Amino acid sequence: MAWTESFHCDVCNKAKDEATEDWWLAWTETVSGAPGDAEQRAVKLTPWNNFLAHSAEMRHLCGARCVHTMLDRWMMAKS
Ligand SMILES: [Zn+2]
């Protein structure tokens, strides 16, 4: 059974269709091994993958421009 998946860019809300390339997935992780108890957060980025895109923590990004915007927001938000 074919079902239509619908993803939207988490920055600009553009809808993804099958023809669009150059979408990206981003998520945050905590890096272990940092000195002290500080939570060392990191952003990970990977080219679009339909399987991974279903993961709850994934951010969907429609291209380099929105990746940059997401990174800018994340960098400004970190404390
Ligand atoms: Zn976008």
PDB file of the backbone (N, CA, C, O) and the ligand in Angstrom, with CONECT records:
HET     ZN  A 101       1
ATOM      1  N   MET A   1       0.843  -1.188   0.000  1.00  0.00           N
ATOM      2  CA  MET A   1       0.000   0.000   0.000  1.00  0.00           C
ATOM      3  C   MET A   1       0.879   1.239   0.000  1.00  0.00           C
ATOM      4  O   MET A   1       1.817   1.366   0.787  1.00  0.00           O
ATOM      5  N   ALA A   2       0.556   2.119  -0.879  1.00  0.00           N
ATOM      6  CA  ALA A   2       1.295   3.380  -0.931  1.00  0.00           C
ATOM      7  C   ALA A   2       0.547   4.419  -0.110  1.00  0.00           C
ATOM      8  O   ALA A   2      -0.669   4.578  -0.216  1.00  0.00           O
ATOM      9  N   TRP A   3       1.308   5.110   0.698  1.00  0.00           N
ATOM     10  CA  TRP A   3       0.638   6.179   1.398  1.00  0.00           C
ATOM     11  C   TRP A   3       1.452   7.449   1.218  1.00  0.00           C
ATOM     12  O   TRP A   3       2.677   7.409   1.104  1.00  0.00           O
ATOM     13  N   THR A   4       0.784   8.521   1.194  1.00  0.00           N
ATOM     14  CA  THR A   4       1.442   9.793   0.922  1.00  0.00           C
ATOM     15  C   THR A   4       1.958  10.389   2.215  1.00  0.00           C
ATOM     16  O   THR A   4       1.202  10.659   3.149  1.00  0.00           O
ATOM     17  N   GLU A   5       3.238  10.583   2.242  1.00  0.00           N
ATOM     18  CA  GLU A   5       3.821  11.212   3.406  1.00  0.00           C
ATOM     19  C   GLU A   5       3.865  12.708   3.182  1.00  0.00           C
ATOM     20  O   GLU A   5       4.027  13.194   2.063  1.00  0.00           O
ATOM     21  N   SER A   6       3.720  13.396   4.251  1.00  0.00           N
ATOM     22  CA  SER A   6       3.719  14.837   4.125  1.00  0.00           C
ATOM     23  C   SER A   6       4.667  15.433   5.156  1.00  0.00           C
ATOM     24  O   SER A   6       4.408  15.397   6.359  1.00  0.00           O
ATOM     25  N   PHE A   7       5.745  15.971   4.669  1.00  0.00           N
ATOM     26  CA  PHE A   7       6.704  16.638   5.530  1.00  0.00           C
ATOM     27  C   PHE A   7       6.751  18.117   5.178  1.00  0.00           C
ATOM     28  O   PHE A   7       6.581  18.514   4.025  1.00  0.00           O
ATOM     29  N   HIS A   8       6.984  18.904   6.197  1.00  0.00           N
ATOM     30  CA  HIS A   8       7.120  20.337   5.979  1.00  0.00           C
ATOM     31  C   HIS A   8       8.432  20.800   6.582  1.00  0.00           C
ATOM     32  O   HIS A   8       8.883  20.278   7.602  1.00  0.00           O
ATOM     33  N   CYS A   9       9.032  21.774   5.945  1.00  0.00           N
ATOM     34  CA  CYS A   9      10.256  22.358   6.473  1.00  0.00           C
ATOM     35  C   CYS A   9       9.967  22.972   7.847  1.00  0.00           C
ATOM     36  O   CYS A   9       8.997  23.711   8.016  1.00  0.00           O
ATOM     37  N   ASP A  10      10.820  22.654   8.822  1.00  0.00           N
ATOM     38  CA  ASP A  10      10.594  23.163  10.176  1.00  0.00           C
ATOM     39  C   ASP A  10      10.959  24.633  10.322  1.00  0.00           C
ATOM     40  O   ASP A  10      10.684  25.241  11.356  1.00  0.00           O
ATOM     41  N   VAL A  11      11.569  25.203   9.304  1.00  0.00           N
ATOM     42  CA  VAL A  11      11.902  26.625   9.354  1.00  0.00           C
ATOM     43  C   VAL A  11      10.883  27.445   8.557  1.00  0.00           C
ATOM     44  O   VAL A  11      10.290  28.379   9.095  1.00  0.00           O
ATOM     45  N   CYS A  12      10.677  27.106   7.290  1.00  0.00           N
ATOM     46  CA  CYS A  12       9.832  27.959   6.437  1.00  0.00           C
ATOM     47  C   CYS A  12       8.479  27.320   6.119  1.00  0.00           C
ATOM     48  O   CYS A  12       7.644  27.934   5.454  1.00  0.00           O
ATOM     49  N   ASN A  13       8.261  26.091   6.592  1.00  0.00           N
ATOM     50  CA  ASN A  13       6.981  25.400   6.440  1.00  0.00           C
ATOM     51  C   ASN A  13       6.658  24.985   5.009  1.00  0.00           C
ATOM     52  O   ASN A  13       5.514  24.653   4.699  1.00  0.00           O
ATOM     53  N   LYS A  14       7.655  25.004   4.146  1.00  0.00           N
ATOM     54  CA  LYS A  14       7.440  24.547   2.776  1.00  0.00           C
ATOM     55  C   LYS A  14       7.159  23.045   2.776  1.00  0.00           C
ATOM     56  O   LYS A  14       7.774  22.292   3.532  1.00  0.00           O
ATOM     57  N   ALA A  15       6.231  22.617   1.929  1.00  0.00           N
ATOM     58  CA  ALA A  15       5.889  21.198   1.842  1.00  0.00           C
ATOM     59  C   ALA A  15       6.901  20.470   0.968  1.00  0.00           C
ATOM     60  O   ALA A  15       7.342  20.990  -0.057  1.00  0.00           O
ATOM     61  N   LYS A  16       7.261  19.266   1.383  1.00  0.00           N
ATOM     62  CA  LYS A  16       8.180  18.461   0.580  1.00  0.00           C
ATOM     63  C   LYS A  16       7.389  17.610  -0.390  1.00  0.00           C
ATOM     64  O   LYS A  16       6.423  16.961   0.011  1.00  0.00           O
ATOM     65  N   ASP A  17       7.768  17.597  -1.645  1.00  0.00           N
ATOM     66  CA  ASP A  17       7.211  16.630  -2.577  1.00  0.00           C
ATOM     67  C   ASP A  17       8.352  15.776  -3.122  1.00  0.00           C
ATOM     68  O   ASP A  17       9.525  16.064  -2.885  1.00  0.00           O
ATOM     69  N   GLU A  18       7.996  14.733  -3.847  1.00  0.00           N
ATOM     70  CA  GLU A  18       8.999  13.757  -4.261  1.00  0.00           C
ATOM     71  C   GLU A  18      10.072  14.362  -5.150  1.00  0.00           C
ATOM     72  O   GLU A  18      11.202  13.875  -5.186  1.00  0.00           O
ATOM     73  N   ALA A  19       9.726  15.406  -5.857  1.00  0.00           N
ATOM     74  CA  ALA A  19      10.660  15.978  -6.816  1.00  0.00           C
ATOM     75  C   ALA A  19      11.741  16.826  -6.164  1.00  0.00           C
ATOM     76  O   ALA A  19      12.789  17.067  -6.763  1.00  0.00           O
ATOM     77  N   THR A  20      11.501  17.266  -4.978  1.00  0.00           N
ATOM     78  CA  THR A  20      12.460  18.177  -4.375  1.00  0.00           C
ATOM     79  C   THR A  20      13.647  17.423  -3.810  1.00  0.00           C
ATOM     80  O   THR A  20      13.498  16.455  -3.063  1.00  0.00           O
ATOM     81  N   GLU A  21      14.810  17.883  -4.178  1.00  0.00           N
ATOM     82  CA  GLU A  21      16.046  17.318  -3.659  1.00  0.00           C
ATOM     83  C   GLU A  21      16.618  18.274  -2.631  1.00  0.00           C
ATOM     84  O   GLU A  21      16.064  19.338  -2.353  1.00  0.00           O
ATOM     85  N   ASP A  22      17.729  17.865  -2.086  1.00  0.00           N
ATOM     86  CA  ASP A  22      18.485  18.744  -1.209  1.00  0.00           C
ATOM     87  C   ASP A  22      17.763  19.082   0.079  1.00  0.00           C
ATOM     88  O   ASP A  22      17.947  20.168   0.629  1.00  0.00           O
ATOM     89  N   TRP A  23      16.954  18.175   0.561  1.00  0.00           N
ATOM     90  CA  TRP A  23      16.406  18.345   1.905  1.00  0.00           C
ATOM     91  C   TRP A  23      17.361  17.715   2.909  1.00  0.00           C
ATOM     92  O   TRP A  23      18.139  16.819   2.582  1.00  0.00           O
ATOM     93  N   TRP A  24      17.280  18.205   4.136  1.00  0.00           N
ATOM     94  CA  TRP A  24      18.203  17.766   5.169  1.00  0.00           C
ATOM     95  C   TRP A  24      17.444  17.440   6.447  1.00  0.00           C
ATOM     96  O   TRP A  24      16.336  17.923   6.680  1.00  0.00           O
ATOM     97  N   LEU A  25      18.062  16.621   7.250  1.00  0.00           N
ATOM     98  CA  LEU A  25      17.523  16.298   8.570  1.00  0.00           C
ATOM     99  C   LEU A  25      18.524  16.753   9.618  1.00  0.00           C
ATOM    100  O   LEU A  25      19.731  16.569   9.460  1.00  0.00           O
ATOM    101  N   ALA A  26      18.018  17.346  10.681  1.00  0.00           N
ATOM    102  CA  ALA A  26      18.893  17.786  11.771  1.00  0.00           C
ATOM    103  C   ALA A  26      18.289  17.355  13.095  1.00  0.00           C
ATOM    104  O   ALA A  26      17.069  17.271  13.237  1.00  0.00           O
ATOM    105  N   TRP A  27      19.147  17.085  14.053  1.00  0.00           N
ATOM    106  CA  TRP A  27      18.687  16.749  15.402  1.00  0.00           C
ATOM    107  C   TRP A  27      19.772  17.149  16.384  1.00  0.00           C
ATOM    108  O   TRP A  27      20.907  17.428  15.997  1.00  0.00           O
ATOM    109  N   THR A  28      19.415  17.175  17.646  1.00  0.00           N
ATOM    110  CA  THR A  28      20.404  17.533  18.650  1.00  0.00           C
ATOM    111  C   THR A  28      20.739  16.310  19.498  1.00  0.00           C
ATOM    112  O   THR A  28      19.913  15.423  19.712  1.00  0.00           O
ATOM    113  N   GLU A  29      21.958  16.300  19.961  1.00  0.00           N
ATOM    114  CA  GLU A  29      22.439  15.222  20.819  1.00  0.00           C
ATOM    115  C   GLU A  29      23.213  15.830  21.967  1.00  0.00           C
ATOM    116  O   GLU A  29      23.622  16.990  21.921  1.00  0.00           O
ATOM    117  N   THR A  30      23.404  15.036  22.987  1.00  0.00           N
ATOM    118  CA  THR A  30      24.300  15.429  24.057  1.00  0.00           C
ATOM    119  C   THR A  30      25.597  14.646  23.893  1.00  0.00           C
ATOM    120  O   THR A  30      25.594  13.416  23.828  1.00  0.00           O
ATOM    121  N   VAL A  31      26.700  15.377  23.828  1.00  0.00           N
ATOM    122  CA  VAL A  31      27.999  14.739  23.678  1.00  0.00           C
ATOM    123  C   VAL A  31      28.469  14.266  25.043  1.00  0.00           C
ATOM    124  O   VAL A  31      28.519  15.050  25.991  1.00  0.00           O
ATOM    125  N   SER A  32      28.806  13.017  25.146  1.00  0.00           N
ATOM    126  CA  SER A  32      29.283  12.506  26.423  1.00  0.00           C
ATOM    127  C   SER A  32      30.798  12.661  26.495  1.00  0.00           C
ATOM    128  O   SER A  32      31.476  12.761  25.472  1.00  0.00           O
ATOM    129  N   GLY A  33      31.305  12.677  27.701  1.00  0.00           N
ATOM    130  CA  GLY A  33      32.748  12.752  27.879  1.00  0.00           C
ATOM    131  C   GLY A  33      33.270  14.144  28.133  1.00  0.00           C
ATOM    132  O   GLY A  33      34.470  14.325  28.338  1.00  0.00           O
ATOM    133  N   ALA A  34      32.378  15.153  28.125  1.00  0.00           N
ATOM    134  CA  ALA A  34      32.837  16.502  28.431  1.00  0.00           C
ATOM    135  C   ALA A  34      33.159  16.585  29.930  1.00  0.00           C
ATOM    136  O   ALA A  34      32.504  15.938  30.747  1.00  0.00           O
ATOM    137  N   PRO A  35      34.172  17.386  30.280  1.00  0.00           N
ATOM    138  CA  PRO A  35      34.525  17.508  31.702  1.00  0.00           C
ATOM    139  C   PRO A  35      33.379  18.088  32.516  1.00  0.00           C
ATOM    140  O   PRO A  35      32.590  18.887  32.013  1.00  0.00           O
ATOM    141  N   GLY A  36      33.294  17.686  33.764  1.00  0.00           N
ATOM    142  CA  GLY A  36      32.236  18.188  34.624  1.00  0.00           C
ATOM    143  C   GLY A  36      30.899  17.599  34.246  1.00  0.00           C
ATOM    144  O   GLY A  36      30.812  16.639  33.480  1.00  0.00           O
ATOM    145  N   ASP A  37      29.857  18.193  34.799  1.00  0.00           N
ATOM    146  CA  ASP A  37      28.530  17.676  34.535  1.00  0.00           C
ATOM    147  C   ASP A  37      27.794  18.506  33.498  1.00  0.00           C
ATOM    148  O   ASP A  37      26.597  18.317  33.279  1.00  0.00           O
ATOM    149  N   ALA A  38      28.507  19.422  32.862  1.00  0.00           N
ATOM    150  CA  ALA A  38      27.854  20.296  31.899  1.00  0.00           C
ATOM    151  C   ALA A  38      27.269  19.470  30.757  1.00  0.00           C
ATOM    152  O   ALA A  38      27.884  18.522  30.269  1.00  0.00           O
ATOM    153  N   GLU A  39      26.086  19.851  30.357  1.00  0.00           N
ATOM    154  CA  GLU A  39      25.472  19.177  29.224  1.00  0.00           C
ATOM    155  C   GLU A  39      26.010  19.797  27.949  1.00  0.00           C
ATOM    156  O   GLU A  39      25.786  20.975  27.670  1.00  0.00           O
ATOM    157  N   GLN A  40      26.722  18.987  27.179  1.00  0.00           N
ATOM    158  CA  GLN A  40      27.370  19.491  25.966  1.00  0.00           C
ATOM    159  C   GLN A  40      26.501  19.128  24.779  1.00  0.00           C
ATOM    160  O   GLN A  40      26.517  17.996  24.298  1.00  0.00           O
ATOM    161  N   ARG A  41      25.751  20.099  24.321  1.00  0.00           N
ATOM    162  CA  ARG A  41      24.801  19.804  23.251  1.00  0.00           C
ATOM    163  C   ARG A  41      25.427  20.014  21.885  1.00  0.00           C
ATOM    164  O   ARG A  41      26.289  20.876  21.713  1.00  0.00           O
ATOM    165  N   ALA A  42      24.992  19.226  20.920  1.00  0.00           N
ATOM    166  CA  ALA A  42      25.524  19.303  19.563  1.00  0.00           C
ATOM    167  C   ALA A  42      24.389  19.138  18.562  1.00  0.00           C
ATOM    168  O   ALA A  42      23.398  18.460  18.831  1.00  0.00           O
ATOM    169  N   VAL A  43      24.549  19.763  17.417  1.00  0.00           N
ATOM    170  CA  VAL A  43      23.597  19.582  16.322  1.00  0.00           C
ATOM    171  C   VAL A  43      24.188  18.601  15.327  1.00  0.00           C
ATOM    172  O   VAL A  43      25.357  18.713  14.957  1.00  0.00           O
ATOM    173  N   LYS A  44      23.404  17.663  14.902  1.00  0.00           N
ATOM    174  CA  LYS A  44      23.809  16.723  13.864  1.00  0.00           C
ATOM    175  C   LYS A  44      22.992  17.001  12.610  1.00  0.00           C
ATOM    176  O   LYS A  44      21.831  17.404  12.680  1.00  0.00           O
ATOM    177  N   LEU A  45      23.611  16.782  11.489  1.00  0.00           N
ATOM    178  CA  LEU A  45      22.964  17.069  10.211  1.00  0.00           C
ATOM    179  C   LEU A  45      23.243  15.915   9.256  1.00  0.00           C
ATOM    180  O   LEU A  45      24.365  15.415   9.183  1.00  0.00           O
ATOM    181  N   THR A  46      22.224  15.502   8.534  1.00  0.00           N
ATOM    182  CA  THR A  46      22.416  14.415   7.570  1.00  0.00           C
ATOM    183  C   THR A  46      21.525  14.662   6.369  1.00  0.00           C
ATOM    184  O   THR A  46      20.470  15.279   6.509  1.00  0.00           O
ATOM    185  N   PRO A  47      21.922  14.193   5.180  1.00  0.00           N
ATOM    186  CA  PRO A  47      21.033  14.341   4.024  1.00  0.00           C
ATOM    187  C   PRO A  47      19.713  13.615   4.259  1.00  0.00           C
ATOM    188  O   PRO A  47      19.636  12.690   5.068  1.00  0.00           O
ATOM    189  N   TRP A  48      18.705  14.033   3.563  1.00  0.00           N
ATOM    190  CA  TRP A  48      17.359  13.503   3.735  1.00  0.00           C
ATOM    191  C   TRP A  48      17.352  11.979   3.661  1.00  0.00           C
ATOM    192  O   TRP A  48      18.015  11.377   2.816  1.00  0.00           O
ATOM    193  N   ASN A  49      16.595  11.379   4.556  1.00  0.00           N
ATOM    194  CA  ASN A  49      16.398   9.936   4.562  1.00  0.00           C
ATOM    195  C   ASN A  49      14.963   9.681   5.002  1.00  0.00           C
ATOM    196  O   ASN A  49      14.568  10.063   6.103  1.00  0.00           O
ATOM    197  N   ASN A  50      14.189   9.038   4.144  1.00  0.00           N
ATOM    198  CA  ASN A  50      12.763   8.885   4.421  1.00  0.00           C
ATOM    199  C   ASN A  50      12.475   8.106   5.695  1.00  0.00           C
ATOM    200  O   ASN A  50      11.494   8.368   6.390  1.00  0.00           O
ATOM    201  N   PHE A  51      13.342   7.149   5.989  1.00  0.00           N
ATOM    202  CA  PHE A  51      13.131   6.358   7.205  1.00  0.00           C
ATOM    203  C   PHE A  51      13.390   7.214   8.439  1.00  0.00           C
ATOM    204  O   PHE A  51      12.579   7.256   9.364  1.00  0.00           O
ATOM    205  N   LEU A  52      14.530   7.893   8.437  1.00  0.00           N
ATOM    206  CA  LEU A  52      14.890   8.712   9.595  1.00  0.00           C
ATOM    207  C   LEU A  52      13.963   9.899   9.773  1.00  0.00           C
ATOM    208  O   LEU A  52      13.802  10.407  10.882  1.00  0.00           O
ATOM    209  N   ALA A  53      13.353  10.342   8.683  1.00  0.00           N
ATOM    210  CA  ALA A  53      12.494  11.518   8.746  1.00  0.00           C
ATOM    211  C   ALA A  53      11.297  11.320   9.660  1.00  0.00           C
ATOM    212  O   ALA A  53      10.703  12.291  10.129  1.00  0.00           O
ATOM    213  N   HIS A  54      10.933  10.045   9.919  1.00  0.00           N
ATOM    214  CA  HIS A  54       9.789   9.766  10.790  1.00  0.00           C
ATOM    215  C   HIS A  54      10.127   9.898  12.268  1.00  0.00           C
ATOM    216  O   HIS A  54       9.235   9.944  13.115  1.00  0.00           O
ATOM    217  N   SER A  55      11.393   9.955  12.565  1.00  0.00           N
ATOM    218  CA  SER A  55      11.805  10.029  13.960  1.00  0.00           C
ATOM    219  C   SER A  55      11.334  11.334  14.588  1.00  0.00           C
ATOM    220  O   SER A  55      11.397  12.394  13.966  1.00  0.00           O
ATOM    221  N   ALA A  56      10.864  11.243  15.824  1.00  0.00           N
ATOM    222  CA  ALA A  56      10.193  12.380  16.459  1.00  0.00           C
ATOM    223  C   ALA A  56      11.111  13.583  16.648  1.00  0.00           C
ATOM    224  O   ALA A  56      10.659  14.725  16.568  1.00  0.00           O
ATOM    225  N   GLU A  57      12.389  13.339  16.895  1.00  0.00           N
ATOM    226  CA  GLU A  57      13.271  14.470  17.189  1.00  0.00           C
ATOM    227  C   GLU A  57      13.841  15.134  15.946  1.00  0.00           C
ATOM    228  O   GLU A  57      14.539  16.143  16.047  1.00  0.00           O
ATOM    229  N   MET A  58      13.550  14.581  14.775  1.00  0.00           N
ATOM    230  CA  MET A  58      14.124  15.135  13.555  1.00  0.00           C
ATOM    231  C   MET A  58      13.495  16.473  13.187  1.00  0.00           C
ATOM    232  O   MET A  58      12.284  16.674  13.273  1.00  0.00           O
ATOM    233  N   ARG A  59      14.380  17.376  12.774  1.00  0.00           N
ATOM    234  CA  ARG A  59      13.885  18.586  12.142  1.00  0.00           C
ATOM    235  C   ARG A  59      14.083  18.425  10.650  1.00  0.00           C
ATOM    236  O   ARG A  59      15.112  17.926  10.195  1.00  0.00           O
ATOM    237  N   HIS A  60      13.088  18.852   9.895  1.00  0.00           N
ATOM    238  CA  HIS A  60      13.115  18.709   8.447  1.00  0.00           C
ATOM    239  C   HIS A  60      13.444  20.060   7.833  1.00  0.00           C
ATOM    240  O   HIS A  60      12.812  21.068   8.147  1.00  0.00           O
ATOM    241  N   LEU A  61      14.434  20.069   6.960  1.00  0.00           N
ATOM    242  CA  LEU A  61      14.936  21.337   6.430  1.00  0.00           C
ATOM    243  C   LEU A  61      15.035  21.269   4.913  1.00  0.00           C
ATOM    244  O   LEU A  61      15.569  20.312   4.354  1.00  0.00           O
ATOM    245  N   CYS A  62      14.509  22.305   4.253  1.00  0.00           N
ATOM    246  CA  CYS A  62      14.318  22.224   2.802  1.00  0.00           C
ATOM    247  C   CYS A  62      15.541  22.653   2.007  1.00  0.00           C
ATOM    248  O   CYS A  62      15.476  22.714   0.779  1.00  0.00           O
ATOM    249  N   GLY A  63      16.639  22.948   2.660  1.00  0.00           N
ATOM    250  CA  GLY A  63      17.835  23.297   1.906  1.00  0.00           C
ATOM    251  C   GLY A  63      18.833  24.002   2.799  1.00  0.00           C
ATOM    252  O   GLY A  63      18.584  24.233   3.983  1.00  0.00           O
ATOM    253  N   ALA A  64      19.975  24.341   2.204  1.00  0.00           N
ATOM    254  CA  ALA A  64      21.063  24.926   2.995  1.00  0.00           C
ATOM    255  C   ALA A  64      20.612  26.204   3.702  1.00  0.00           C
ATOM    256  O   ALA A  64      21.025  26.479   4.828  1.00  0.00           O
ATOM    257  N   ARG A  65      19.773  26.970   3.039  1.00  0.00           N
ATOM    258  CA  ARG A  65      19.357  28.226   3.630  1.00  0.00           C
ATOM    259  C   ARG A  65      18.591  28.016   4.940  1.00  0.00           C
ATOM    260  O   ARG A  65      18.823  28.720   5.923  1.00  0.00           O
ATOM    261  N   CYS A  66      17.691  27.056   4.940  1.00  0.00           N
ATOM    262  CA  CYS A  66      16.934  26.793   6.164  1.00  0.00           C
ATOM    263  C   CYS A  66      17.791  26.068   7.199  1.00  0.00           C
ATOM    264  O   CYS A  66      17.555  26.206   8.399  1.00  0.00           O
ATOM    265  N   VAL A  67      18.777  25.300   6.750  1.00  0.00           N
ATOM    266  CA  VAL A  67      19.727  24.711   7.702  1.00  0.00           C
ATOM    267  C   VAL A  67      20.459  25.839   8.434  1.00  0.00           C
ATOM    268  O   VAL A  67      20.629  25.787   9.652  1.00  0.00           O
ATOM    269  N   HIS A  68      20.886  26.844   7.696  1.00  0.00           N
ATOM    270  CA  HIS A  68      21.579  27.971   8.314  1.00  0.00           C
ATOM    271  C   HIS A  68      20.674  28.701   9.306  1.00  0.00           C
ATOM    272  O   HIS A  68      21.097  29.070  10.401  1.00  0.00           O
ATOM    273  N   THR A  69      19.429  28.900   8.900  1.00  0.00           N
ATOM    274  CA  THR A  69      18.491  29.591   9.780  1.00  0.00           C
ATOM    275  C   THR A  69      18.277  28.799  11.064  1.00  0.00           C
ATOM    276  O   THR A  69      18.271  29.363  12.158  1.00  0.00           O
ATOM    277  N   MET A  70      18.101  27.490  10.922  1.00  0.00           N
ATOM    278  CA  MET A  70      17.919  26.639  12.101  1.00  0.00           C
ATOM    279  C   MET A  70      19.143  26.727  13.010  1.00  0.00           C
ATOM    280  O   MET A  70      19.014  26.835  14.230  1.00  0.00           O
ATOM    281  N   LEU A  71      20.342  26.678  12.398  1.00  0.00           N
ATOM    282  CA  LEU A  71      21.571  26.756  13.194  1.00  0.00           C
ATOM    283  C   LEU A  71      21.678  28.099  13.907  1.00  0.00           C
ATOM    284  O   LEU A  71      22.039  28.158  15.082  1.00  0.00           O
ATOM    285  N   ASP A  72      21.365  29.166  13.198  1.00  0.00           N
ATOM    286  CA  ASP A  72      21.410  30.495  13.811  1.00  0.00           C
ATOM    287  C   ASP A  72      20.512  30.547  15.039  1.00  0.00           C
ATOM    288  O   ASP A  72      20.913  31.043  16.093  1.00  0.00           O
ATOM    289  N   ARG A  73      19.294  30.031  14.895  1.00  0.00           N
ATOM    290  CA  ARG A  73      18.346  30.058  16.011  1.00  0.00           C
ATOM    291  C   ARG A  73      18.857  29.206  17.160  1.00  0.00           C
ATOM    292  O   ARG A  73      18.766  29.595  18.325  1.00  0.00           O
ATOM    293  N   TRP A  74      19.388  28.055  16.826  1.00  0.00           N
ATOM    294  CA  TRP A  74      19.871  27.147  17.870  1.00  0.00           C
ATOM    295  C   TRP A  74      21.045  27.776  18.611  1.00  0.00           C
ATOM    296  O   TRP A  74      21.131  27.689  19.836  1.00  0.00           O
ATOM    297  N   MET A  75      21.951  28.412  17.861  1.00  0.00           N
ATOM    298  CA  MET A  75      23.135  29.016  18.491  1.00  0.00           C
ATOM    299  C   MET A  75      22.736  30.181  19.388  1.00  0.00           C
ATOM    300  O   MET A  75      23.339  30.394  20.440  1.00  0.00           O
ATOM    301  N   MET A  76      21.728  30.927  18.978  1.00  0.00           N
ATOM    302  CA  MET A  76      21.290  32.058  19.791  1.00  0.00           C
ATOM    303  C   MET A  76      20.528  31.600  21.033  1.00  0.00           C
ATOM    304  O   MET A  76      20.535  32.275  22.063  1.00  0.00           O
ATOM    305  N   ALA A  77      19.876  30.450  20.923  1.00  0.00           N
ATOM    306  CA  ALA A  77      19.034  29.977  22.020  1.00  0.00           C
ATOM    307  C   ALA A  77      19.842  29.281  23.106  1.00  0.00           C
ATOM    308  O   ALA A  77      19.373  29.135  24.234  1.00  0.00           O
ATOM    309  N   LYS A  78      21.048  28.855  22.772  1.00  0.00           N
ATOM    310  CA  LYS A  78      21.786  28.053  23.761  1.00  0.00           C
ATOM    311  C   LYS A  78      22.249  28.941  24.913  1.00  0.00           C
ATOM    312  O   LYS A  78      22.609  30.102  24.719  1.00  0.00           O
ATOM    313  N   SER A  79      22.231  28.388  26.078  1.00  0.00           N
ATOM    314  CA  SER A  79      22.564  29.178  27.250  1.00  0.00           C
ATOM    315  C   SER A  79      23.962  28.824  27.732  1.00  0.00           C
ATOM    316  O   SER A  79      24.435  29.386  28.721  1.00  0.00           O
TER     317      SER A  79
HETATM  318 ZN    ZN A 101      12.679  25.734   4.509  1.00  0.00          ZN2+
END
